[in-house]
């Protein structure tokens, strides 16, 4: 029973889009996908830039950044990377919608 619970907890991606761990999870998933054959890496650059910018803007220290990265990787392990990237893409779409609303 405990083994089944542990397996159920594995691969539960972070969905709190305001967290540092979420941003690190998105960068990690993008990095993983960029290493796959046949992937158009140029399409991944804007997404990577968005999340790296969010990480940098936080001004988090190296030790805290490393700890958050370890938490993010633990949640990403065993997860459906495509689903994670789709969620990350949705976060960018939401940011774009906010900017476009300012133009109205």
N, C-alpha and C positions, 0 to 999 in steps of 0.2 A: 504494500500500500504506500509506504513512504517513497519507494522508488518511483511509483507512478506519479506521486505528487511532485517529486523532484523533476521528473521529465516534463510534467505539465508547466512547471515554472521556468524551465529552460526555454530560451527563444521567445520570451515575452518582451518585445521591444518597448522602449521608453516612448510614451506618447505625450508627455508633458512638454509642449513645444517651447516653453519658457526656460527650460532647464539647460544647463551646460552639458549635461550628459546626453540630452537629445541632440544637440548640435554636434557633439563628438561622435555619436552613433551615426548621424547622417554622413559625416566626413569619412568615417570608417567604412560604411557601406559603399560610398562612392569610390573609395580607394580600392575596395575589393572588386567591384564591377569593372573598374578601369583596367584591371589586370587580366580580364577575360579576353580571349581572342575574338576578333570581329566587332569589338565595341568601338563606336565612334567617340573617342575620348574628348573631342572638341565640344560635344554636346554636354559633357559633364563639367566642363570648366566653370560656366556660370553658377551652377549649383554649388560647386566646391568653394568658389569665391564668396558666395552668400554666407555659407555656414562658417568658413574660416574668418570672415569679417565679424560675424557675431561672436565667435570665440575670442578673437583679439580685442574686441570692444569691451569685453568683461574685465580685462586687465587681471586675470586670474594668475596667481603665482604658479611656478613650475610644479611644486609639490602637489598643490590642489588640483592642477590640471591633470597631472599624472593619475591621481586617485580617481578623479571623475572619469578619465579615460578607461581605467580598469573597470569601473562600475558599468560604463557604457558597453564595453566589450563583452562583459559577462552576460548582459541582457541580449546582446546581438547574436551571441553564439547559438547556433541552431535555428535562428529565425529565418523566415522567408525574406531574403535580401530585396527581392523585387517589391514586396509589400512595404518594406521599410522605406525604400526609395520613393515609392508612390506617396507615402505619407509625408516624406521630406519635400517632395515636389508640391504637395498640397500646401505646405507651410510657405513655400515661396509664392505660390499663387495667391495666398491670403495677403502676403506683404504687398504684392503687386496691386491687388484690388484696393488696398488702403491708399496706395500712392495715386492710383487712377481716380479714386474718389475725391482726392484733393484738387484735381484738375476741374472737377465739375462745378 
